[in-house]
Amino acid sequence: MSTTVAARRSRHAVVVAVLVGLALALTLVSLSRGDYPLGLGDLLRALAGDGGFASTIVLHWRLPRALAAIVFGAALALSGAIFQTLTRNPLGSPDVLGFSTGAYTGVLLLSLVAGPTVSGVLGGATTIVGALAGGLGTAVVVYLLARRGGVQGFRLIVVGIAISAMLHAINVWILLQVQDEVAMAASMWGAGTLSLIDWAGLVPVLILLLLVVPALVLCVPLMRQLELGDDLASMHGVAVERTRRRILLLAVVLIAAVTALSGPIAFVALSAPQLAKRLVNGTGIPLGASAAMGAVLLGGADLVAQHVLPTTLPVGVITIVLGGLYLVGLLLTPALKTLRTGGR
């Protein structure tokens, strides 16, 4: 048994190392591409601050977006891994459960409906406060509606899908009430984009994520106990519902922090944990590999959105296309297995 555990940990470490290396490579490619292309030597000098105008381009214009793609991808994947672990369902991700949509609703309500008074008081923190309030409010509503003698994963997903549909309708209604140019800008941001990110907006979100991730690491042993089932976790002395609420809160903060700056980026949280699980070939969802996979997925999607297609697109459009293909494959897998086995 110890040999098997050691082999799994070794495989996990190798997968994380490879994915981290790939994410760093994607970041370097992203920093070197654009209207002012840079070779590797020029790029390294620019990162060191010795490149003159190239340093300005890399450090002030390209680096915030490239760093956000990696960090936000990891945060989305971690959030998805938490929800899929607690719901014990591969469809249990914050975008499916409606938390991303709720964070977007919070931003729209605070910035567009509440008007300039609130924006004047909160300043640049308007989107962060709105996303956190919307995400947490949605989480409370979904949790209360799904709770019936404890929260079951399937019930949580069904309630989350229903709440997500309602919130999407509310978002559309809000956008129809404002001026066309405001609605267009909000819709572009709502598609999920990294093009508006700069250091002034990125630093507060990075600080928030740096506070959440250590708290999440401390909760990992408790989350592993919950994977065994509520009854066994209770026998081991875990306060099941209180622990579940605490972990869910951290996951919602992760998704809301990303949504506050980039808008709702779909399907990274859904697909990254399952892809990481297949690479590691373990029993549970590996958090480290999930985070690294999320960084690779969003970093690669942003590279495609910027430089591969004829027209620059919001990164959320790319993740929706890729995530849709993944979701179709996920749904077809049981049917294909049934066909191969002849229904046995």
ABEGO torsion letter per residue (X at the ends): XAAAAAAAAAAAAAAAAAAAAAAAAAAAAAAABEABBBBAAAAAAAAAGAAEAAAAAAAAAAAAAAAAAAAAAAAAAAAAAAAAAAAGBAABBAAAAGAAAAAAAAAAAAAAAAEAAAAAAAEAAAAAAAAAAAAAAAAAAAAAAABBGEBBAAAAAAAAAAAAAAAAAAAAAAAAABBAAAAAAAAAAAAEBAAABBAAAAAAAAAAAAAAAAAAAAAAAAAAAAAAEAAAAAAAGBBAAAAAAAAAAAAAAAAAAAAAAAEBBBGAAAAAAAAAAAAAGBABBBAAAAAAAAAAAAAAAAAAAAAABABBBBAAAAAAAAAAAAAAAAAAAAAAAAAAAGGX
